[in-house]
Amino acid sequence: MSSLLAQTHFRGAAFLLLLGTAGLLMTSLFAGRGSAASGTGPGRRAMAHWLPIAAATLIFAMFGPQEMAIGLLFGTCVAALSSVVGFIGMTATMAVVPGNLRPLWFIAPVTVLLVLVCGMRGSLGWFEASVLITEGAAVLYLWREPIRAWSAGSEKLDATLYSTLDYAASTTRTGGPMSVTVRALVWTLLIALSGLCAIVAALGATRFSQADPHFPPRVIAGTVISIALTFPMIATASPLVARGEVAAALTGQIGLVMLNLCALLPLTILAVGLRACGAPWPHFTRGASTVDTLAEWTHHLHWPVLRDSFLPLVVWRIDVIGVLVLSVLLIPLSLGLISLDRRLSSVLIFAYSVYLMTALLSGLIG
């Protein structure tokens, strides 16, 4: 009888995990198609695929197993720079990166190196979050002009990462003011649906891990869920690849990694910090001013340092160093010292397979 109950519990957990993961896959596909419909620039494409990842990661950080947040964040970075680049390279060869996009390829190794240094102690707190946000502001500034230059050279509109106003203007030109509202509602729905699917996936991963401790939630998020959220980037890269703009397609993956490390990682640190506080949200009472209420709230907040339970040593050794190695590979690619051909693409896909096997092995070892 107990064996039957355990088997039923395992099947139910697997069903919830597959249901949530399939939902995240669909939201990522729809988001990517939406970016393709409004302009396939690297910045817009990166932002479109990043929003479901951000929604799922923050849900894991605030409500689910917190280890899933860090597993998904770094797992999507590894997948974006290895398997996605590899599959794109299988369909087209890239020998040189345009000069206006080349500076963006140099930013990635510096950003990942800073994350590696911040995580050397095995802890992440408000100081590390502020450092990464500051770096994100610098990356945003450096990202601006190269994307504008590429957009002008390719005769595209609004292929920028940073400007919501430009996005609103583009939709107004193409479909009138009402299209802006419709698009905003669609994106809000996609983000909300991503959060809902993340809750289902977190519940399924937790129960699955309870049924089989060899598959902790961090490993599930870094492998299965990461694949579901990054592989749709292969499909959305096809319009750029068809026009011979392989470098622009690969720049979208770099943008996704930058968003993960410079925006999502600080937000995740702050979300986990708020969750660990005794009073996570301010309590507004009648007669008290908003300023006084927020001042009292911040006075009682005690921000904990996020110890190695949040950034396990295995993540620092495998995920972060893996992203660093992959980002360093971008430098000779951008300089034309090596070309992205089928041979290098096969190596990248094989490297991601090794990463998946290593992640699963780390779960088995414990």
C-alpha positions as a LaTeX table, in Angstrom:
\begin{tabular}{lrrr}
\hline
Residue & $x$ (\AA) & $y$ (\AA) & $z$ (\AA) \\
\hline
Met1 & 0.00 & 0.00 & 0.00 \\
Ser2 & 2.79 & 2.40 & 0.92 \\
Ser3 & 4.55 & 1.58 & $-2.36$ \\
Leu4 & 1.37 & 2.41 & $-4.29$ \\
Leu5 & 1.01 & 5.73 & $-2.47$ \\
Ala6 & 4.64 & 6.60 & $-3.16$ \\
Gln7 & 4.20 & 5.79 & $-6.84$ \\
Thr8 & 1.06 & 7.93 & $-7.00$ \\
His9 & 2.86 & 10.80 & $-5.28$ \\
Phe10 & 5.75 & 10.52 & $-7.75$ \\
Arg11 & 3.45 & 10.55 & $-10.77$ \\
Gly12 & 1.53 & 13.52 & $-9.43$ \\
Ala13 & 4.76 & 15.44 & $-8.84$ \\
Ala14 & 6.02 & 14.60 & $-12.32$ \\
Phe15 & 2.71 & 15.74 & $-13.83$ \\
Leu16 & 2.84 & 19.10 & $-12.02$ \\
Leu17 & 6.46 & 19.61 & $-13.02$ \\
Leu18 & 5.78 & 18.81 & $-16.68$ \\
Leu19 & 2.64 & 20.97 & $-16.69$ \\
Gly20 & 4.46 & 23.98 & $-15.24$ \\
Thr21 & 7.48 & 23.50 & $-17.51$ \\
Ala22 & 5.29 & 23.17 & $-20.60$ \\
Gly23 & 3.49 & 26.36 & $-19.63$ \\
Leu24 & 6.80 & 28.21 & $-19.28$ \\
Leu25 & 7.88 & 26.86 & $-22.66$ \\
Met26 & 4.71 & 28.20 & $-24.28$ \\
Thr27 & 5.03 & 31.63 & $-22.65$ \\
Ser28 & 8.63 & 31.89 & $-23.86$ \\
Leu29 & 7.58 & 30.90 & $-27.38$ \\
Phe30 & 4.75 & 33.45 & $-27.44$ \\
Ala31 & 7.01 & 36.16 & $-26.03$ \\
Gly32 & 9.62 & 35.43 & $-28.67$ \\
Arg33 & 7.05 & 35.49 & $-31.43$ \\
Gly34 & 5.82 & 38.81 & $-30.10$ \\
Ser35 & 9.31 & 40.28 & $-30.34$ \\
Ala36 & 9.66 & 38.92 & $-33.87$ \\
Ala37 & 6.40 & 40.57 & $-34.85$ \\
Ser38 & 7.49 & 43.99 & $-33.58$ \\
Gly39 & 11.13 & 43.89 & $-34.68$ \\
Thr40 & 13.77 & 41.23 & $-34.33$ \\
Gly41 & 16.57 & 43.37 & $-32.93$ \\
Pro42 & 18.92 & 41.77 & $-30.40$ \\
Gly43 & 17.79 & 43.99 & $-27.54$ \\
Arg44 & 14.07 & 43.44 & $-28.03$ \\
Arg45 & 14.58 & 39.72 & $-28.55$ \\
Ala46 & 16.65 & 39.43 & $-25.37$ \\
Met47 & 14.08 & 41.37 & $-23.35$ \\
Ala48 & 11.18 & 39.29 & $-24.68$ \\
His49 & 12.79 & 36.00 & $-23.67$ \\
Trp50 & 14.07 & 37.43 & $-20.38$ \\
Leu51 & 10.66 & 38.45 & $-19.03$ \\
Pro52 & 9.35 & 34.86 & $-18.53$ \\
Ile53 & 12.70 & 33.89 & $-17.00$ \\
Ala54 & 12.54 & 36.86 & $-14.63$ \\
Ala55 & 8.96 & 36.10 & $-13.62$ \\
Ala56 & 9.74 & 32.45 & $-12.88$ \\
Thr57 & 12.98 & 33.26 & $-11.01$ \\
Leu58 & 11.36 & 35.86 & $-8.78$ \\
Ile59 & 8.45 & 33.51 & $-8.02$ \\
Phe60 & 10.94 & 30.87 & $-6.96$ \\
Ala61 & 12.83 & 33.41 & $-4.84$ \\
Met62 & 9.76 & 34.78 & $-3.06$ \\
Phe63 & 7.43 & 31.80 & $-2.76$ \\
Gly64 & 9.13 & 28.60 & $-3.86$ \\
Pro65 & 12.37 & 26.82 & $-3.08$ \\
Gln66 & 14.97 & 29.60 & $-3.21$ \\
Glu67 & 17.59 & 27.27 & $-4.65$ \\
Met68 & 15.45 & 27.01 & $-7.78$ \\
Ala69 & 15.89 & 30.73 & $-8.38$ \\
Ile70 & 19.67 & 30.60 & $-8.54$ \\
Gly71 & 19.57 & 27.32 & $-10.48$ \\
Leu72 & 17.28 & 28.77 & $-13.14$ \\
Leu73 & 19.17 & 32.05 & $-13.36$ \\
Phe74 & 22.57 & 30.53 & $-14.04$ \\
Gly75 & 21.19 & 27.54 & $-15.93$ \\
Thr76 & 19.61 & 29.81 & $-18.53$ \\
Cys77 & 22.91 & 31.72 & $-18.86$ \\
Val78 & 24.81 & 28.51 & $-19.60$ \\
Ala79 & 22.18 & 27.30 & $-22.06$ \\
Ala80 & 22.02 & 30.64 & $-23.89$ \\
Leu81 & 25.78 & 30.79 & $-24.47$ \\
Ser82 & 26.30 & 27.12 & $-25.30$ \\
Ser83 & 23.49 & 25.07 & $-26.78$ \\
Val84 & 21.49 & 27.97 & $-28.26$ \\
Val85 & 24.62 & 29.41 & $-29.90$ \\
Gly86 & 25.57 & 25.92 & $-31.04$ \\
Phe87 & 22.24 & 25.19 & $-32.70$ \\
Ile88 & 22.26 & 28.58 & $-34.41$ \\
Gly89 & 25.77 & 27.86 & $-35.66$ \\
Met90 & 24.58 & 24.56 & $-37.12$ \\
Thr91 & 22.38 & 26.48 & $-39.56$ \\
Ala92 & 24.72 & 29.32 & $-40.48$ \\
Thr93 & 28.41 & 30.18 & $-40.32$ \\
Met94 & 29.68 & 33.40 & $-38.75$ \\
Ala95 & 33.18 & 34.53 & $-39.66$ \\
Val96 & 33.13 & 38.13 & $-38.41$ \\
Val97 & 31.14 & 40.31 & $-36.01$ \\
Pro98 & 30.16 & 43.80 & $-37.25$ \\
Gly99 & 32.16 & 46.56 & $-35.61$ \\
Asn100 & 29.08 & 48.22 & $-34.11$ \\
Leu101 & 28.16 & 45.04 & $-32.21$ \\
Arg102 & 31.69 & 43.99 & $-31.23$ \\
Pro103 & 31.91 & 46.08 & $-28.00$ \\
Leu104 & 28.89 & 44.26 & $-26.61$ \\
Trp105 & 30.70 & 40.95 & $-26.92$ \\
Phe106 & 33.57 & 42.28 & $-24.81$ \\
Ile107 & 31.24 & 43.27 & $-21.96$ \\
Ala108 & 30.08 & 39.74 & $-21.13$ \\
Pro109 & 33.37 & 38.32 & $-19.73$ \\
Val110 & 33.87 & 41.38 & $-17.51$ \\
Thr111 & 30.34 & 41.08 & $-16.11$ \\
Val112 & 30.63 & 37.35 & $-15.42$ \\
Leu113 & 34.04 & 37.84 & $-13.80$ \\
Leu114 & 32.52 & 40.37 & $-11.39$ \\
Val115 & 29.78 & 37.88 & $-10.48$ \\
Leu116 & 32.46 & 35.24 & $-9.92$ \\
Val117 & 34.34 & 37.56 & $-7.55$ \\
Cys118 & 31.16 & 38.55 & $-5.69$ \\
Gly119 & 30.30 & 34.91 & $-5.08$ \\
Met120 & 33.73 & 33.79 & $-3.89$ \\
Arg121 & 32.63 & 34.01 & $-0.24$ \\
Gly122 & 29.60 & 31.85 & $-0.93$ \\
Ser123 & 27.27 & 34.69 & 0.07 \\
Leu124 & 25.35 & 37.41 & $-1.71$ \\
Gly125 & 23.82 & 40.39 & 0.05 \\
Trp126 & 22.74 & 43.98 & $-0.49$ \\
Phe127 & 26.31 & 45.13 & $-1.23$ \\
Glu128 & 26.73 & 42.62 & $-4.04$ \\
Ala129 & 23.29 & 43.56 & $-5.35$ \\
Ser130 & 24.22 & 47.26 & $-5.45$ \\
Val131 & 27.50 & 46.47 & $-7.24$ \\
Leu132 & 25.70 & 44.43 & $-9.90$ \\
Ile133 & 23.02 & 47.10 & $-10.37$ \\
Thr134 & 25.73 & 49.73 & $-10.84$ \\
Glu135 & 27.41 & 47.53 & $-13.40$ \\
Gly136 & 24.06 & 47.02 & $-15.08$ \\
Ala137 & 23.67 & 50.77 & $-15.48$ \\
Ala138 & 27.10 & 50.94 & $-17.11$ \\
Val139 & 26.25 & 48.02 & $-19.41$ \\
Leu140 & 22.99 & 49.72 & $-20.36$ \\
Tyr141 & 24.87 & 52.87 & $-21.31$ \\
Leu142 & 27.41 & 50.93 & $-23.35$ \\
Trp143 & 24.67 & 48.86 & $-25.00$ \\
Arg144 & 22.79 & 51.89 & $-26.26$ \\
Glu145 & 24.87 & 53.23 & $-29.13$ \\
Pro146 & 26.00 & 49.91 & $-30.70$ \\
Ile147 & 22.40 & 48.70 & $-30.95$ \\
Arg148 & 21.31 & 52.02 & $-32.42$ \\
Ala149 & 24.10 & 51.84 & $-34.98$ \\
Trp150 & 23.17 & 48.26 & $-35.88$ \\
Ser151 & 19.49 & 49.22 & $-36.09$ \\
Ala152 & 20.23 & 52.11 & $-38.44$ \\
Gly153 & 22.50 & 49.97 & $-40.61$ \\
Ser154 & 19.94 & 47.19 & $-40.88$ \\
Glu155 & 17.00 & 49.56 & $-41.44$ \\
Lys156 & 15.14 & 48.31 & $-38.37$ \\
Leu157 & 13.03 & 50.26 & $-35.92$ \\
Asp158 & 13.37 & 50.26 & $-32.16$ \\
Ala159 & 15.88 & 47.42 & $-31.70$ \\
Thr160 & 16.86 & 48.84 & $-28.32$ \\
Leu161 & 16.96 & 47.21 & $-24.93$ \\
Tyr162 & 16.57 & 50.24 & $-22.78$ \\
Ser163 & 13.71 & 52.42 & $-24.02$ \\
Thr164 & 10.09 & 51.67 & $-23.29$ \\
Leu165 & 9.14 & 55.01 & $-24.83$ \\
Asp166 & 10.69 & 54.02 & $-28.15$ \\
Tyr167 & 8.73 & 50.77 & $-28.02$ \\
Ala168 & 5.47 & 52.66 & $-27.42$ \\
Ala169 & 6.27 & 55.00 & $-30.28$ \\
Ser170 & 6.90 & 52.11 & $-32.67$ \\
Thr171 & 3.61 & 50.45 & $-31.83$ \\
Thr172 & 1.83 & 53.77 & $-32.25$ \\
Arg173 & 3.30 & 54.20 & $-35.72$ \\
Thr174 & 2.31 & 50.72 & $-36.83$ \\
Gly175 & $-1.02$ & 50.22 & $-35.20$ \\
Gly176 & $-2.23$ & 53.43 & $-33.56$ \\
Pro177 & $-2.56$ & 54.27 & $-29.88$ \\
Met178 & $-4.86$ & 51.33 & $-29.16$ \\
Ser179 & $-2.16$ & 48.86 & $-30.17$ \\
Val180 & 0.01 & 50.10 & $-27.32$ \\
Thr181 & $-2.69$ & 49.18 & $-24.81$ \\
Val182 & $-3.28$ & 45.81 & $-26.43$ \\
Arg183 & 0.41 & 45.01 & $-26.43$ \\
Ala184 & 0.75 & 46.06 & $-22.81$ \\
Leu185 & $-2.15$ & 43.79 & $-21.85$ \\
Val186 & $-0.68$ & 40.89 & $-23.80$ \\
Trp187 & 2.72 & 41.26 & $-22.14$ \\
Thr188 & 1.11 & 41.60 & $-18.71$ \\
Leu189 & $-0.85$ & 38.42 & $-19.36$ \\
Leu190 & 2.28 & 36.58 & $-20.49$ \\
Ile191 & 4.20 & 37.64 & $-17.38$ \\
Ala192 & 1.30 & 36.66 & $-15.11$ \\
Leu193 & 0.98 & 33.32 & $-16.88$ \\
Ser194 & 4.73 & 32.76 & $-16.48$ \\
Gly195 & 4.38 & 33.38 & $-12.74$ \\
Leu196 & 1.48 & 30.95 & $-12.49$ \\
Cys197 & 3.34 & 28.26 & $-14.41$ \\
Ala198 & 6.38 & 28.86 & $-12.20$ \\
Ile199 & 4.28 & 28.20 & $-9.10$ \\
Val200 & 3.04 & 24.93 & $-10.58$ \\
Ala201 & 6.58 & 23.96 & $-11.61$ \\
Ala202 & 7.94 & 24.82 & $-8.15$ \\
Leu203 & 5.27 & 22.71 & $-6.48$ \\
Gly204 & 6.00 & 19.82 & $-8.83$ \\
Ala205 & 9.78 & 20.13 & $-8.37$ \\
Thr206 & 9.44 & 20.17 & $-4.58$ \\
Arg207 & 7.25 & 17.08 & $-4.52$ \\
Phe208 & 9.44 & 15.36 & $-7.11$ \\
Ser209 & 12.49 & 16.03 & $-4.95$ \\
Gln210 & 10.70 & 14.63 & $-1.91$ \\
Ala211 & 9.85 & 11.49 & $-3.85$ \\
Asp212 & 13.41 & 11.15 & $-5.18$ \\
Pro213 & 16.04 & 13.15 & $-3.24$ \\
His214 & 18.58 & 12.55 & $-6.02$ \\
Phe215 & 16.86 & 15.32 & $-8.01$ \\
Pro216 & 16.90 & 18.47 & $-5.85$ \\
Pro217 & 14.86 & 21.48 & $-7.02$ \\
Arg218 & 18.02 & 23.40 & $-7.95$ \\
Val219 & 19.05 & 20.71 & $-10.44$ \\
Ile220 & 15.56 & 20.52 & $-11.92$ \\
Ala221 & 15.44 & 24.29 & $-12.41$ \\
Gly222 & 18.94 & 24.42 & $-13.89$ \\
Thr223 & 18.28 & 21.66 & $-16.40$ \\
Val224 & 14.67 & 20.93 & $-17.39$ \\
Ile225 & 13.13 & 24.35 & $-16.76$ \\
Ser226 & 16.16 & 26.22 & $-18.15$ \\
Ile227 & 15.91 & 24.26 & $-21.40$ \\
Ala228 & 12.22 & 25.11 & $-21.71$ \\
Leu229 & 12.90 & 28.83 & $-21.28$ \\
Thr230 & 15.98 & 29.19 & $-23.51$ \\
Phe231 & 15.49 & 26.85 & $-26.45$ \\
Pro232 & 12.72 & 29.04 & $-27.95$ \\
Met233 & 15.50 & 31.54 & $-28.68$ \\
Ile234 & 16.63 & 29.19 & $-31.45$ \\
Ala235 & 13.32 & 29.72 & $-33.26$ \\
Thr236 & 13.28 & 33.49 & $-32.84$ \\
Ala237 & 16.83 & 33.73 & $-34.21$ \\
Ser238 & 15.79 & 32.24 & $-37.55$ \\
Pro239 & 14.63 & 35.54 & $-39.16$ \\
Leu240 & 18.00 & 37.14 & $-38.42$ \\
Val241 & 19.92 & 34.07 & $-39.57$ \\
Ala242 & 17.89 & 33.98 & $-42.79$ \\
Arg243 & 19.07 & 37.52 & $-43.55$ \\
Gly244 & 22.67 & 36.57 & $-42.83$ \\
Glu245 & 22.82 & 38.56 & $-39.57$ \\
Val246 & 24.12 & 35.74 & $-37.40$ \\
Ala247 & 26.08 & 38.11 & $-35.15$ \\
Ala248 & 22.90 & 40.03 & $-34.33$ \\
Ala249 & 21.17 & 36.75 & $-33.48$ \\
Leu250 & 23.97 & 35.77 & $-31.11$ \\
Thr251 & 23.98 & 39.24 & $-29.53$ \\
Gly252 & 20.47 & 38.47 & $-28.28$ \\
Gln253 & 21.91 & 35.65 & $-26.17$ \\
Ile254 & 24.51 & 38.05 & $-24.75$ \\
Gly255 & 21.75 & 40.51 & $-23.89$ \\
Leu256 & 19.85 & 37.79 & $-22.05$ \\
Val257 & 22.91 & 36.92 & $-19.97$ \\
Met258 & 23.51 & 40.60 & $-19.15$ \\
Leu259 & 19.90 & 40.99 & $-18.03$ \\
Asn260 & 20.19 & 37.89 & $-15.87$ \\
Leu261 & 23.38 & 38.98 & $-14.13$ \\
Cys262 & 22.92 & 42.75 & $-13.89$ \\
Ala263 & 19.17 & 42.97 & $-13.28$ \\
Leu264 & 17.66 & 39.63 & $-12.31$ \\
Leu265 & 20.40 & 38.53 & $-9.91$ \\
Pro266 & 20.20 & 41.76 & $-7.84$ \\
Leu267 & 16.40 & 41.54 & $-7.83$ \\
Thr268 & 16.61 & 37.94 & $-6.67$ \\
Ile269 & 19.03 & 38.87 & $-3.88$ \\
Leu270 & 16.66 & 41.59 & $-2.69$ \\
Ala271 & 13.60 & 39.32 & $-2.99$ \\
Val272 & 15.23 & 36.62 & $-0.87$ \\
Gly273 & 16.33 & 39.27 & 1.62 \\
Leu274 & 12.79 & 40.60 & 1.95 \\
Arg275 & 11.45 & 37.09 & 2.36 \\
Ala276 & 13.90 & 36.42 & 5.20 \\
Cys277 & 12.86 & 39.56 & 7.09 \\
Gly278 & 10.39 & 39.32 & 9.94 \\
Ala279 & 8.07 & 41.93 & 8.44 \\
Pro280 & 8.50 & 41.71 & 4.66 \\
Trp281 & 5.94 & 44.35 & 3.72 \\
Pro282 & 5.10 & 47.74 & 5.25 \\
His283 & 1.85 & 48.00 & 7.20 \\
Phe284 & $-0.02$ & 51.22 & 6.50 \\
Thr285 & $-2.31$ & 52.42 & 9.26 \\
Arg286 & $-4.90$ & 55.18 & 9.24 \\
Gly287 & $-3.55$ & 58.52 & 10.39 \\
Ala288 & 0.10 & 57.67 & 9.75 \\
Ser289 & 1.89 & 59.33 & 6.86 \\
Thr290 & 3.44 & 57.24 & 4.12 \\
Val291 & 6.92 & 58.60 & 4.85 \\
Asp292 & 6.68 & 57.71 & 8.56 \\
Thr293 & 5.35 & 54.23 & 7.77 \\
Leu294 & 8.16 & 53.48 & 5.31 \\
Ala295 & 10.75 & 54.92 & 7.71 \\
Glu296 & 9.51 & 52.67 & 10.52 \\
Trp297 & 9.46 & 49.68 & 8.16 \\
Thr298 & 13.04 & 50.17 & 7.02 \\
His299 & 14.12 & 50.69 & 10.64 \\
His300 & 12.84 & 47.25 & 11.61 \\
Leu301 & 14.24 & 45.48 & 8.56 \\
His302 & 17.25 & 43.31 & 9.23 \\
Trp303 & 18.80 & 42.32 & 5.95 \\
Pro304 & 20.45 & 38.93 & 6.31 \\
Val305 & 23.55 & 37.96 & 4.38 \\
Leu306 & 22.55 & 35.25 & 1.94 \\
Arg307 & 24.85 & 32.38 & 2.85 \\
Asp308 & 25.86 & 29.37 & 0.83 \\
Ser309 & 22.34 & 27.99 & 1.02 \\
Phe310 & 21.52 & 30.61 & $-1.63$ \\
Leu311 & 24.74 & 30.35 & $-3.67$ \\
Pro312 & 25.97 & 26.79 & $-3.15$ \\
Leu313 & 29.60 & 26.04 & $-3.83$ \\
Val314 & 28.62 & 23.62 & $-6.60$ \\
Val315 & 26.83 & 26.46 & $-8.42$ \\
Trp316 & 29.84 & 28.72 & $-8.06$ \\
Arg317 & 32.16 & 26.00 & $-9.37$ \\
Ile318 & 30.04 & 24.67 & $-12.22$ \\
Asp319 & 27.54 & 27.30 & $-13.33$ \\
Val320 & 29.41 & 30.56 & $-12.79$ \\
Ile321 & 32.76 & 29.29 & $-14.05$ \\
Gly322 & 31.00 & 27.64 & $-16.99$ \\
Val323 & 29.39 & 30.95 & $-17.95$ \\
Leu324 & 32.76 & 32.68 & $-17.59$ \\
Val325 & 34.48 & 30.20 & $-19.92$ \\
Leu326 & 31.71 & 30.54 & $-22.50$ \\
Ser327 & 31.78 & 34.34 & $-22.30$ \\
Val328 & 35.57 & 34.42 & $-22.78$ \\
Leu329 & 35.04 & 32.42 & $-25.97$ \\
Leu330 & 33.11 & 35.42 & $-27.33$ \\
Ile331 & 36.30 & 37.51 & $-27.54$ \\
Pro332 & 38.11 & 35.48 & $-30.26$ \\
Leu333 & 34.77 & 35.02 & $-32.00$ \\
Ser334 & 34.16 & 38.77 & $-32.13$ \\
Leu335 & 37.71 & 39.45 & $-33.35$ \\
Gly336 & 37.43 & 36.89 & $-36.13$ \\
Leu337 & 40.23 & 34.74 & $-34.73$ \\
Ile338 & 37.89 & 31.75 & $-34.86$ \\
Ser339 & 34.66 & 31.31 & $-36.78$ \\
Leu340 & 31.38 & 29.84 & $-35.66$ \\
Asp341 & 31.05 & 26.80 & $-37.90$ \\
Arg342 & 29.61 & 23.33 & $-37.51$ \\
Arg343 & 32.69 & 22.06 & $-35.72$ \\
Leu344 & 32.62 & 24.75 & $-33.01$ \\
Ser345 & 28.83 & 24.47 & $-32.78$ \\
Ser346 & 29.14 & 20.74 & $-32.14$ \\
Val347 & 31.66 & 21.46 & $-29.38$ \\
Leu348 & 29.27 & 23.95 & $-27.75$ \\
Ile349 & 26.35 & 21.52 & $-27.86$ \\
Phe350 & 28.56 & 18.77 & $-26.44$ \\
Ala351 & 29.75 & 21.15 & $-23.71$ \\
Tyr352 & 26.14 & 21.82 & $-22.71$ \\
Ser353 & 25.50 & 18.08 & $-22.59$ \\
Val354 & 28.47 & 17.73 & $-20.24$ \\
Tyr355 & 27.06 & 20.55 & $-18.12$ \\
Leu356 & 23.71 & 18.77 & $-17.85$ \\
Met357 & 25.39 & 15.51 & $-16.88$ \\
Thr358 & 27.53 & 17.30 & $-14.29$ \\
Ala359 & 24.49 & 19.04 & $-12.81$ \\
Leu360 & 22.60 & 15.76 & $-12.56$ \\
Leu361 & 25.65 & 14.07 & $-11.06$ \\
Ser362 & 25.94 & 16.79 & $-8.42$ \\
Gly363 & 22.36 & 16.01 & $-7.41$ \\
Leu364 & 23.09 & 12.30 & $-7.16$ \\
Ile365 & 26.17 & 12.90 & $-5.03$ \\
Gly366 & 24.27 & 15.37 & $-2.86$ \\
\hline
\end{tabular}
